[in-house]
Amino acid sequence: MFAGTGSDVGKSIIAAAFCRIFKQDGYQPAPFKAQNMALNSFATPEGLEIGRAQAVQAEAAGIPCHTDMNPLLLKPQSDHTSQVVLNGKPIGNKNAYDYWRRGNSDIDFRKEVCCAFDRLAERFNPIVMEGAGSISEINLRDRDLVNMSMARHAHADVILVGDIDRGGVFASVYGSIALQTPEDRKLIKGVIINKFRGDMRLFEEGRKMLEDICGVPVLGVVPYYKDIHIEEEDSVALAQKSMSSVRGKVNIAVVMLQHLSNYTDFDSLEQDSRVHLFYTNNVEDIGKADIIILPGTKSTLHDLYELRRNGCAQAIIKAHRRGATVLGICGGYQLMGIEVCDPDHQEGDIERLPGLGLLPITTNMSNEKTTRQVRCEYGRGYEIHMGETRPFGDAKPSPLLHLEDGSDDGYMVDQKCMGTYVHGILDNAPFVDFLLSPFSEKIEQAGKPFDYQAFKEEQYDKLALHVRQHVEMEKIYQILTDD
């Protein structure tokens, strides 16, 4: 188990690296995180929902993702409530206080996550486990499902990951270990220091001091990197990707919704040399874009209301009239319609809001969630959405995609105005070529079509090599094979 001194210390990336390392070394690894809180999710081949980070780790391990890799997923809907997804299916919404209160559920979540781990452990070896947040939240210790209680169930060797870039690494590592019970402290077999910047020799003395005060070995000091691109679990970095239009490339603006989800839909475009992609809710930046993408959202009506309030809705409509392409994905597709209706109050008190009016469609929110992987004429993708969308009034169907099972998806007015429920559609080079083709003159010299799948495989190998070079793999294997 890779546990952390806090959130965003790099546990997910380190776990992905070891999934690839163990695969390269001839083992059959699989990732596991008992409980995940994220808006970024993925559909398994069975059409069930898990956190995107575990799907990425499974891809690094070279295996299909499965709900047993992330049996419990919490998808925040507000500051206080989350949708609870158990074994890939939503089971309702929970207030944070009620969720964390002992004995306040008819479902034994601890039993569910332990059973998922046991099933996974029968099929794969080793299991690369990931903790959540900090392992030293002692006020939540008796309710912990994902950190040390899970390590105890799995008899896991725990490696503590600390982030030196944020400062205070000595205190955070020592404190995280010191606050454990004697039983749990014995499970912590080593430390990895992550995100180191500068000359590694300057930390040699610090490494020995850390080992002396903590009583466990420092198994590696992993340098910060910028040239390896792995899909991220959290949207923290999106605000940094906000530089607007660049000359000589197709400028693509992804609208920063308050409840933006599945932002990894755009990772492939970020690497395409023909494209400059940025995230914004600035009306001037939107006006400069060649292509505007409305992304997925966990709260369609709330974000629609906010788009109208902050002026982005009108800016998108004006930009389209001036010739910009507008593409909506999932919740963004719903936003582009004539209206979004919520008669049963699935999302809140608002029963109906007018959409952007760019597509002649209407969406009715429902409590049924669609989760499935799909294939269309452009390639693969997946659906995760609530609500049903159909043509508005007497508008005729005009599907954007034709799916392998014979059904249709989305709506297309023309090549510059379209929407789809399919996440991952932009990972397919033929669709990206279709999206960019109206701007062929602008991109003539910019570069060739981009193979995202080959790129991702290359990045997993680069990540594995980077981590191998800076951790003591012999010691890690020795820890894993000792009784």
Buried (B, 14 or more C-beta within 10 A) or exposed (E): BBBBBBEBBBBBBBBBBBBBBBBBEEBEBBBBBBBBBBBBBBBBEEBBBBBBBBBBBBBBBBBEBBBBBBBBBBBBBBEEBBBBBBBBEBBEBBEBEEBEEEEEEEEEBBEBBBBBBEEBBEEBEBBBBBBBBBBBBEEEBEBBBBBBBBBBBBEBBBBBBBBBBEEEBBEBBBBBBEBBEEEBBEBBBBBBBBBBEEEEEEBEEBBEEBBEEBEBBBBBBBBEBEEBBBBBBBBEEBEEBBEBBEEEBBBBBBBBBBBBBBBBBBBBBBBBEBBBBBBBBBBEBBBBBBBBBBBBBBBBBBBBBBBBEBEBBBBBBEBBEEEBBBBBBBBBBBBBBBBBBBEEEBBBEBEEBEBBEBBBBBBBBBEEBBBBBBBBEBBBBBBBBBBEBEBBEEBEEBBBBBBEEEEEBBBBBEEBBBBBBBBBBBBBBEBBBBBBEBBEEBBEEBEEEBEBBEBBBEBBBBBBBBBBEBBBBEBBEEBBEEE
